[in-house]
Amino acid sequence: MMNPNFKSGFVALIGRPNVGKSTLMNRLIGQKIAITSSKPQTTRNRIQTVYTGEEGQIIFIDTPGIHKAKNKLGEYMVNVAENTLRDVDVILWLVEASDFIGAGERHIAEVLGKVTTPVILVINKIDKVKKEEILTFIDAYKDIHEFAAIVPLSALKGENTESLVPEIMKYLSEGPMYYDEDTITDQPERQITAEIIREKALRNLDDEIPHGIAVAIDIMKERKGRNIIDIDATIICERNSHKGIIIGKQGVMLKKIGTEARKDIEAMLGIKVNLKLWVKVKKDWRDSDFLLNNFGYNKSDNC
């Protein structure tokens, strides 16, 4: 029997790129959905995941990092992040454990000043600092916005993450269960598959390449009468020189990306996967509306 005081609502995770939003969401949900990498701009689409407990259901929306846009892909990412803030019940703003408030954080504070949604400040990566420093960081941030709460934690280590859900629940209203209790994401399997492949490329390639790659799933089909899925995917890059690096000497790099991606895709789908990867060059795809739409970055997401 469902709790008569069951709460539900939508929560946006925002913050500068690479602050740990995807790691936190994966930690709270207990399963890997959002891709993680040490490189910024890892999350390009709104990724919606679902936490269901006895007390209620939280639908987390992990937005791309808010930053100053440099091209159409950047503009798309920023618009998605900023427009999400209007549609949610609570905002989680993630910052790193530091008393230095840079231009990026001040820009986000400016954006938050335009909304009336309750904001919970999450000071992440406390595993990297001394315990006695945490109060200094709280003190540094408390005056730049009127926060509903401030929660220091480590998403990577799971330190103090259990206190976050009850804090969020305080600001949610009684409401329905939007998703079945066993649902953890609304993302189509094809999209998650593409994101897993992109994650493996991000982790294995040089710094200058990953921002210029996208992944398109060409074929994703289960073989008749066989417990196996055939997946053909194309990694799109911007330069011929990048194509060579992605493929690697005698195809070693592409094989490594494919092997790592296949393991994660099999774990997600619970079925054997035959993955084939290709690499194509499409110059300046990040400034092409047609190609952005083709790779899943749809402008209608901004509305």
Summary of the structure (lengths in Angstrom):
residues: 303
radius of gyration: 20.0
end to end distance: 36.8
largest distance: 62.3
contacts: 964
relative contact order: 0.14
helix: 39%
strand: 24%
